[in-house]
Amino acid sequence: MRANTGDRLLMHGRVVGQHDRVAEILEVLGTDGEPPYRVRFEDGHEAVLSPGPDSVVQERNQR
């Protein structure tokens, strides 16, 4: 997985009834666009995470 600052991270819900979560990538902490990423969720919460296989990067220009 590779991402750039400003891309969005879409994390699909893992269990029935759990909603997808969307976060903006604020900072790429790995090398060459690799995780971990510092992200901000739609509710304003910020976190550092390494997304799992249930996540998709949406490039800034694909919205």
Buried (B, 14 or more C-beta within 10 A) or exposed (E): BEBEEEBBBBBEEEEEEEEEBEBBBEEBEEEEBEBBBBBBBEEEEEEEBEBEEEBEBBEBEEE
